[in-house]
């Protein structure tokens, strides 16, 4: 269980890096949201019953909070620029500076969620 909690807790980060369109399309986003809600509930139950290491079990809560943060940032980006952000990791195109800022803000949102939970 000790290795499973960090892997499941960071599922949204892995999806953000490798399968980003799942976070931008409605149906995959909702499926992931349901899964992360179940992980959040499971984490709350495990913490309440003192099952497992508290710090590792708390990592299960990260995925839901991080997904909500990404959704809020995506709504702001779509409102301002009327398009979905693109991945800017492998490009040095200066036209994609706004997309790079979005990506940076998403990573900072993860750092903020982790700092808040711990």
Secondary structure as the mmCIF struct_conf table of DSSP 4:
data_model
#
loop_
_struct_conf.conf_type_id
_struct_conf.id
_struct_conf.beg_label_comp_id
_struct_conf.beg_label_asym_id
_struct_conf.beg_label_seq_id
_struct_conf.end_label_comp_id
_struct_conf.end_label_asym_id
_struct_conf.end_label_seq_id
HELX_RH_AL_P HELX_RH_AL_P1 UNK A 2 UNK A 9
TURN_TY1_P TURN_TY1_P1 UNK A 10 UNK A 10
HELX_RH_AL_P HELX_RH_AL_P2 UNK A 11 UNK A 18
TURN_TY1_P TURN_TY1_P2 UNK A 20 UNK A 20
HELX_RH_AL_P HELX_RH_AL_P3 UNK A 21 UNK A 24
BEND BEND1 UNK A 25 UNK A 25
HELX_RH_AL_P HELX_RH_AL_P4 UNK A 26 UNK A 48
TURN_TY1_P TURN_TY1_P3 UNK A 49 UNK A 50
BEND BEND2 UNK A 52 UNK A 52
HELX_RH_AL_P HELX_RH_AL_P5 UNK A 54 UNK A 58
HELX_RH_3T_P HELX_RH_3T_P1 UNK A 59 UNK A 61
HELX_RH_AL_P HELX_RH_AL_P6 UNK A 62 UNK A 81
BEND BEND3 UNK A 82 UNK A 83
TURN_TY1_P TURN_TY1_P4 UNK A 89 UNK A 90
HELX_RH_3T_P HELX_RH_3T_P2 UNK A 94 UNK A 96
HELX_RH_AL_P HELX_RH_AL_P7 UNK A 97 UNK A 117
#
